[in-house]
C-alpha cells in the first residue's frame, strides 16, 4: 500500500511540472507511463544520476530508487548512449521516437 501512496504523491508533484513542459502527466499507478513522462520532460535523455534523483524525489528511498533505475535501464525501449557516466535515451513514445 505504501507504493500506491508514493506513486500518487509522485504523480501529483510531477503534474505541475507537466503543465510547464506541455507533456501529459503520467497516468496514476502506471510505472510505464511514469517512465515515458520523466523522459519526455527531459528531452528523452537522462543520466543514471538524474534517474536516481527523480525516483528518490518521488519517494522511493535509496534502495527503491536504485531498483527502479535498474529496471528502467533494462527496458526494451531504452538505449544506452554512454557508459561513463551512464546516459539513457527513451524511444518508446511518439514524442521520443526519433
DSSP file (Angstrom, degrees, kcal/mol; ACC not computed):
  #  RESIDUE AA STRUCTURE BP1 BP2  ACC     N-H-->O    O-->H-N    N-H-->O    O-->H-N    TCO  KAPPA ALPHA  PHI   PSI    X-CA   Y-CA   Z-CA
    1    1 A X     >        0   0    0      0, 0.0     4,-1.9     0, 0.0     5,-0.1   0.000 360.0 360.0 360.0 -27.8    0.0    0.0    0.0
    2    2 A X  H  >  +     0   0    0      1,-0.2     4,-2.5     2,-0.2     5,-0.2   0.893 360.0  53.3 -63.5 -39.6    3.0    2.3    0.6
    3    3 A X  H  > S+     0   0    0      1,-0.2     4,-2.7     2,-0.2    -1,-0.2   0.873 105.9  53.8 -64.8 -35.8    4.0    2.2   -3.1
    4    4 A X  H  > S+     0   0    0      2,-0.2     4,-2.4     1,-0.2    -1,-0.2   0.931 110.3  46.7 -62.4 -45.4    0.5    3.2   -4.1
    5    5 A X  H  X S+     0   0    0     -4,-1.9     4,-2.4     1,-0.2    -2,-0.2   0.916 113.7  48.2 -62.6 -43.8    0.7    6.3   -1.8
    6    6 A X  H  X S+     0   0    0     -4,-2.5     4,-2.6     2,-0.2    -2,-0.2   0.889 110.9  50.7 -65.9 -38.8    4.2    7.1   -3.1
    7    7 A X  H  X S+     0   0    0     -4,-2.7     4,-2.3     2,-0.2    -1,-0.2   0.925 111.2  48.1 -64.6 -43.9    3.1    6.8   -6.7
    8    8 A X  H  X S+     0   0    0     -4,-2.4     4,-2.2     2,-0.2    -2,-0.2   0.920 112.9  48.6 -61.8 -43.6    0.1    9.0   -6.2
    9    9 A X  H  X S+     0   0    0     -4,-2.4     4,-2.4     1,-0.2    -2,-0.2   0.918 110.9  50.4 -62.4 -44.1    2.3   11.6   -4.4
   10   10 A X  H  X S+     0   0    0     -4,-2.6     4,-2.5    48,-0.3    -1,-0.2   0.901 109.9  50.3 -61.9 -40.9    4.8   11.5   -7.2
   11   11 A X  H  X S+     0   0    0     -4,-2.3     4,-1.7     2,-0.2    -1,-0.2   0.908 110.7  49.0 -65.2 -41.7    2.2   12.0   -9.9
   12   12 A X  H  X S+     0   0    0     -4,-2.2     4,-0.8     2,-0.2    -2,-0.2   0.912 113.4  46.6 -64.6 -41.8    0.7   15.0   -8.0
   13   13 A X  H  X S+     0   0    0     -4,-2.4     4,-0.7     1,-0.2     3,-0.4   0.907 116.6  44.3 -66.0 -41.2    4.2   16.6   -7.6
   14   14 A X  H  X S+     0   0    0     -4,-2.5     4,-2.1    -5,-0.2    -1,-0.2   0.703  96.6  74.6 -79.3 -19.3    5.1   15.9  -11.3
   15   15 A X  H  X S+     0   0    0     -4,-1.7     4,-1.6     1,-0.2    -1,-0.2   0.880  94.2  53.3 -61.7 -37.3    1.7   17.1  -12.7
   16   16 A X  H  X S+     0   0    0     -4,-0.8     4,-1.1    -3,-0.4    -1,-0.2   0.905 109.2  48.5 -63.3 -40.6    2.7   20.7  -12.0
   17   17 A X  H  X S+     0   0    0     -4,-0.7     4,-1.4     1,-0.2    -1,-0.2   0.864 105.1  60.0 -66.3 -35.7    5.9   20.2  -13.9
   18   18 A X  H  X>S+     0   0    0     -4,-2.1     5,-1.4     1,-0.2     4,-0.8   0.888  99.7  55.3 -61.4 -40.1    4.0   18.6  -16.8
   19   19 A X  H ><5S+     0   0    0     -4,-1.6     3,-0.6     1,-0.2    -1,-0.2   0.892 108.3  48.7 -61.0 -38.8    1.9   21.7  -17.4
   20   20 A X  H 3<5S+     0   0    0     -4,-1.1    -1,-0.2     1,-0.2    -2,-0.2   0.784 115.9  43.4 -71.3 -26.4    5.0   23.8  -17.8
   21   21 A X  H 3<5S-     0   0    0     -4,-1.4    -1,-0.2    -3,-0.3    -2,-0.2   0.373 103.5-126.6-101.9   3.6    6.5   21.3  -20.2
   22   22 A X  T <<5 +     0   0    0     -4,-0.8     2,-0.4    -3,-0.6    -3,-0.2   0.753  68.4 126.4  56.8  27.9    3.4   20.7  -22.3
   23   23 A X      < -     0   0    0     -5,-1.4    -1,-0.2    -6,-0.1    -2,-0.2  -0.926  69.2-106.0-111.9 140.4    3.6   16.9  -21.8
   24   24 A X        -     0   0    0     -2,-0.4     3,-0.1    -3,-0.1    -5,-0.0  -0.414  40.6-112.8 -64.4 137.6    0.7   14.9  -20.4
   25   25 A X        -     0   0    0      1,-0.1    -1,-0.1    -2,-0.1   -10,-0.1  -0.243  42.0 -86.7 -66.0 160.0    1.3   13.9  -16.8
   26   26 A X        -     0   0    0    -15,-0.1    -1,-0.1     1,-0.1     2,-0.1  -0.349  45.2-104.9 -68.0 147.9    1.7   10.1  -16.1
   27   27 A X    >   -     0   0    0      3,-0.2     3,-1.2     1,-0.1     7,-0.1  -0.462  47.6 -93.0 -68.9 145.1   -1.4    8.0  -15.5
   28   28 A X  T 3  S+     0   0    0      1,-0.3    -1,-0.1    -2,-0.1   -20,-0.1  -0.325 105.4   4.7 -61.8 137.4   -1.9    7.1  -11.9
   29   29 A X  T 3  S+     0   0    0    -25,-0.1     2,-0.4     1,-0.1    -1,-0.3   0.800  97.0 121.9  58.6  34.3   -0.3    3.8  -10.8
   30   30 A X    <>  -     0   0    0     -3,-1.2     4,-1.9     1,-0.1     3,-0.3  -0.831  38.3-176.7-127.6  91.9    1.3    3.2  -14.2
   31   31 A X  H  > S+     0   0    0     -2,-0.4     4,-2.0     1,-0.2     5,-0.1   0.833  84.5  55.4 -60.9 -32.9    5.0    2.8  -13.9
   32   32 A X  H  > S+     0   0    0      1,-0.2     4,-2.1     2,-0.2    -1,-0.2   0.906 108.9  46.9 -65.2 -40.5    5.5    2.6  -17.7
   33   33 A X  H  > S+     0   0    0     -3,-0.3     4,-2.6     2,-0.2    -1,-0.2   0.828 107.8  57.0 -71.0 -30.5    3.7    5.9  -18.2
   34   34 A X  H  X S+     0   0    0     -4,-1.9     4,-2.6     2,-0.2     5,-0.2   0.913 107.0  49.0 -63.0 -42.7    5.9    7.4  -15.4
   35   35 A X  H  X S+     0   0    0     -4,-2.0     4,-1.9     2,-0.2     5,-0.3   0.932 110.8  50.6 -61.6 -45.6    9.0    6.4  -17.4
   36   36 A X  H  X S+     0   0    0     -4,-2.1     4,-2.6     1,-0.2    -2,-0.2   0.942 112.3  47.4 -55.3 -49.2    7.5    7.9  -20.5
   37   37 A X  H  X S+     0   0    0     -4,-2.6     4,-2.3     1,-0.2    -2,-0.2   0.932 109.3  50.2 -61.9 -49.8    6.8   11.1  -18.7
   38   38 A X  H  < S+     0   0    0     -4,-2.6    -1,-0.2     1,-0.2     4,-0.2   0.848 115.4  44.2 -64.3 -32.0   10.1   11.6  -17.0
   39   39 A X  H ><>S+     0   0    0     -4,-1.9     5,-3.2    -5,-0.2     3,-1.2   0.905 110.7  53.8 -76.4 -40.6   12.0   11.1  -20.2
   40   40 A X  H ><5S+     0   0    0     -4,-2.6     3,-1.0     1,-0.3    -2,-0.2   0.879 108.2  49.1 -62.4 -37.5    9.7   13.3  -22.3
   41   41 A X  T 3<5S+     0   0    0     -4,-2.3    -1,-0.3     1,-0.3    -2,-0.2   0.527 111.5  52.5 -80.2  -3.0   10.1   16.3  -19.9
   42   42 A X  T X 5S-     0   0    0     -3,-1.2     3,-1.6    -5,-0.2    -1,-0.3  -0.130 125.3 -94.3-121.7  36.1   13.9   15.8  -20.1
   43   43 A X  T < 5S-     0   0    0     -3,-1.0    -3,-0.2     1,-0.3    -2,-0.1   0.767  71.2 -73.5  58.2  28.6   14.4   15.8  -23.9
   44   44 A X  T 3 <S+     0   0    0     -5,-3.2    46,-2.4    -8,-0.1     2,-0.4   0.492 114.3  94.3  70.2   6.1   14.2   11.9  -23.9
   45   45 A X  E <   +A   89   0A   0     -3,-1.6     2,-0.3    -6,-0.4    44,-0.2  -0.996  44.9 167.5-133.1 132.0   17.7   11.5  -22.4
   46   46 A X  E     -A   88   0A   0     42,-2.2    42,-3.4    -2,-0.4     2,-0.2  -0.988  27.3-129.3-139.4 149.2   18.6   11.1  -18.7
   47   47 A X  E  >  -A   87   0A   0     -2,-0.3     4,-2.4    40,-0.3    40,-0.2  -0.508  32.7-109.4 -87.2 165.9   21.7   10.1  -16.9
   48   48 A X  H  > S+     0   0    0     38,-2.1     4,-2.5     1,-0.2     5,-0.2   0.894 120.9  52.8 -60.8 -40.2   21.7    7.4  -14.2
   49   49 A X  H  > S+     0   0    0     37,-0.3     4,-2.2     2,-0.2    -1,-0.2   0.890 108.6  49.6 -63.9 -40.0   22.2   10.1  -11.5
   50   50 A X  H  > S+     0   0    0      2,-0.2     4,-2.6     1,-0.2    -2,-0.2   0.922 110.9  49.5 -65.2 -43.3   19.2   12.0  -12.8
   51   51 A X  H  X S+     0   0    0     -4,-2.4     4,-2.5     1,-0.2     5,-0.2   0.930 110.3  50.8 -60.0 -45.5   17.0    8.9  -12.8
   52   52 A X  H  X S+     0   0    0     -4,-2.5     4,-2.3     1,-0.2    -1,-0.2   0.916 111.9  47.1 -59.5 -44.3   18.1    8.1   -9.3
   53   53 A X  H  X S+     0   0    0     -4,-2.2     4,-2.9     2,-0.2    -1,-0.2   0.907 110.4  52.5 -64.6 -42.5   17.3   11.6   -8.1
   54   54 A X  H  X S+     0   0    0     -4,-2.6     4,-1.3     1,-0.2    -2,-0.2   0.932 113.0  43.8 -60.0 -46.6   13.9   11.6   -9.8
   55   55 A X  H  <>S+     0   0    0     -4,-2.5     5,-2.1     2,-0.2     6,-0.2   0.873 114.0  50.0 -69.9 -36.0   12.9    8.3   -8.2
   56   56 A X  H ><5S+     0   0    0     -4,-2.3     3,-1.7    -5,-0.2     5,-0.4   0.923 110.1  50.6 -65.5 -42.6   14.2    9.4   -4.8
   57   57 A X  H 3<5S+     0   0    0     -4,-2.9    -1,-0.2     1,-0.3    -2,-0.2   0.779 103.8  60.2 -64.2 -26.0   12.3   12.7   -5.1
   58   58 A X  T 3<5S-     0   0    0     -4,-1.3   -48,-0.3    -5,-0.2    -1,-0.3   0.477 125.9-102.2 -81.4  -1.7    9.2   10.6   -5.9
   59   59 A X  T < 5S+     0   0    0     -3,-1.7    -3,-0.2    -4,-0.2    -2,-0.1   0.644  83.7 127.1  97.4  16.0    9.5    8.9   -2.5
   60   60 A X     >< -     0   0    0     -5,-2.1     4,-0.7     1,-0.1    -4,-0.2   0.638  60.9-135.6 -81.6 -12.8   11.1    5.6   -3.4
   61   61 A X  H  >  -     0   0    0     -5,-0.4     4,-2.5    -6,-0.2     5,-0.2  -0.026  37.1 -67.9  74.3 170.2   14.0    5.8   -1.0
   62   62 A X  H  > S+     0   0    0      2,-0.2     4,-2.4     1,-0.2     5,-0.2   0.931 134.0  42.4 -65.2 -47.8   17.6    4.9   -2.0
   63   63 A X  H  > S+     0   0    0      2,-0.2     4,-2.4     1,-0.2    -1,-0.2   0.927 117.4  46.4 -67.5 -44.2   17.0    1.2   -2.4
   64   64 A X  H  X S+     0   0    0     -4,-0.7     4,-2.2     2,-0.2    -1,-0.2   0.898 113.7  49.2 -63.6 -40.5   13.7    1.5   -4.2
   65   65 A X  H  X S+     0   0    0     -4,-2.5     4,-2.4     2,-0.2    -2,-0.2   0.905 110.3  50.9 -65.5 -41.3   15.1    4.3   -6.5
   66   66 A X  H  X S+     0   0    0     -4,-2.4     4,-2.1    -5,-0.2    -2,-0.2   0.919 110.8  48.4 -62.3 -43.7   18.2    2.1   -7.3
   67   67 A X  H  X S+     0   0    0     -4,-2.4     4,-2.3     1,-0.2    -1,-0.2   0.883 110.7  51.7 -63.2 -38.2   15.9   -0.8   -8.2
   68   68 A X  H  X S+     0   0    0     -4,-2.2     4,-2.6     2,-0.2    -2,-0.2   0.902 108.4  50.8 -65.5 -41.0   13.8    1.5  -10.4
   69   69 A X  H  X S+     0   0    0     -4,-2.4     4,-2.6     2,-0.2    -2,-0.2   0.908 110.4  49.6 -63.5 -41.7   16.9    2.7  -12.2
   70   70 A X  H  X S+     0   0    0     -4,-2.1     4,-1.1     2,-0.2    -2,-0.2   0.927 111.6  48.9 -61.6 -44.7   18.0   -0.9  -12.9
   71   71 A X  H  < S+     0   0    0     -4,-2.3     3,-0.4     1,-0.2     4,-0.3   0.911 112.0  48.6 -62.1 -42.7   14.5   -1.7  -14.2
   72   72 A X  H >< S+     0   0    0     -4,-2.6     3,-1.6     1,-0.2    -2,-0.2   0.922 108.2  54.0 -63.1 -43.8   14.5    1.3  -16.4
   73   73 A X  H 3< S+     0   0    0     -4,-2.6    -1,-0.2     1,-0.3    -2,-0.2   0.740 107.9  51.4 -65.6 -21.6   18.0    0.5  -17.8
   74   74 A X  T 3< S+     0   0    0     -4,-1.1    -1,-0.3    -3,-0.4    -2,-0.2   0.397  83.5 118.2 -95.1   2.2   16.8   -3.0  -18.8
   75   75 A X    X   -     0   0    0     -3,-1.6     3,-1.0    -4,-0.3    -3,-0.0  -0.331  69.0-129.4 -69.4 151.5   13.7   -1.9  -20.7
   76   76 A X  T 3  S+     0   0    0      1,-0.2    -1,-0.1     3,-0.0    -4,-0.0   0.735 107.0  56.6 -71.7 -23.0   13.5   -2.7  -24.4
   77   77 A X  T 3  S+     0   0    0     -5,-0.1    14,-2.3    15,-0.0     2,-0.4   0.122  92.1  88.2 -98.0  22.0   12.6    0.9  -25.2
   78   78 A X  E <   -B   90   0A   0     -3,-1.0     2,-0.4    12,-0.2    12,-0.2  -0.970  58.1-162.5-120.7 134.3   15.8    2.3  -23.6
   79   79 A X  E     -B   89   0A   0     10,-3.0    10,-2.9    -2,-0.4     2,-0.7  -0.953  19.5-129.9-115.9 134.6   19.1    2.7  -25.4
   80   80 A X  E     +B   88   0A   0     -2,-0.4     8,-0.2     8,-0.2     3,-0.1  -0.751  27.0 176.3 -82.8 117.3   22.4    3.2  -23.6
   81   81 A X  E     +     0   0A   0      6,-3.0     2,-0.3    -2,-0.7    -1,-0.2   0.861  66.7   6.8 -88.1 -41.2   24.1    6.2  -25.1
   82   82 A X  E   > -B   87   0A   0      5,-1.2     5,-1.9     1,-0.1    -1,-0.3  -0.955  50.0-157.6-140.1 156.3   27.2    6.4  -22.9
   83   83 A X  E > 5S+B   86   0A   0     -2,-0.3     3,-0.5     3,-0.2     2,-0.3   0.495  77.9  74.0-112.6  -7.9   28.6    4.2  -20.1
   84   84 A X  T 3 5S+     0   0    0      1,-0.8    -1,-0.2     3,-0.0     2,-0.1  -0.720 123.6   6.3-144.3  92.8   30.7    6.8  -18.3
   85   85 A X  T 3 5S-     0   0    0     -2,-0.3    -1,-0.8    -3,-0.2     2,-0.2   0.644 109.8-114.8 -76.7 161.9   28.5    8.3  -16.9
   86   86 A X  E < 5 - B   0  83A   0     -3,-0.5   -38,-2.1    -2,-0.1     2,-0.4  -0.426  38.5-178.3 -63.2 130.3   25.6    6.1  -17.9
   87   87 A X  E   < -AB  47  82A   0     -5,-1.9    -6,-3.0   -40,-0.2    -5,-1.2  -1.000   6.5-160.8-135.3 130.8   23.2    8.0  -20.1
   88   88 A X  E     -AB  46  80A   0    -42,-3.4   -42,-2.2    -2,-0.4     2,-0.4  -0.874   7.8-156.0-118.5 143.8   20.0    6.6  -21.5
   89   89 A X  E     -AB  45  79A   0    -10,-2.9   -10,-3.0    -2,-0.4     2,-0.4  -0.974  11.6-149.1-117.2 132.9   17.7    7.5  -24.3
   90   90 A X  E     + B   0  78A   0    -46,-2.4   -12,-0.2    -2,-0.4     3,-0.1  -0.836  22.8 167.3 -98.6 133.9   14.0    6.6  -24.3
   91   91 A X        +     0   0    0    -14,-2.3   -13,-0.1    -2,-0.4    -1,-0.1   0.050  43.4 108.9-132.0  26.6   12.3    5.9  -27.7
   92   92 A X  S    S+     0   0    0    -15,-0.4     2,-0.3     4,-0.1   -56,-0.1   0.253  71.0  55.2 -92.0  12.4    9.0    4.3  -26.5
   93   93 A X  S  > S-     0   0    0    -16,-0.1     4,-1.5     1,-0.1     3,-0.0  -0.924  86.5-110.8-137.5 164.7    6.7    7.2  -27.4
   94   94 A X  T  4 S+     0   0    0     -2,-0.3    -1,-0.1     1,-0.2     3,-0.1   0.879 118.7  54.0 -60.1 -37.5    5.8    9.2  -30.4
   95   95 A X  T  4 S+     0   0    0      1,-0.2    -1,-0.2    -3,-0.0     3,-0.0   0.881 120.7  29.3 -65.2 -39.5    7.4   12.3  -28.7
   96   96 A X  T  4 S+     0   0    0      1,-0.1     2,-2.1     2,-0.0    -1,-0.2   0.449  90.3 103.5-101.7  -1.9   10.7   10.5  -28.2
   97   97 A X     <        0   0    0     -4,-1.5    -1,-0.1     1,-0.2    -6,-0.1  -0.340 360.0 360.0 -82.4  60.8   10.6    8.1  -31.1
   98   98 A X              0   0    0     -2,-2.1    -1,-0.2    -3,-0.0    -7,-0.1   0.428 360.0 360.0 -97.2 360.0   13.1    9.9  -33.3
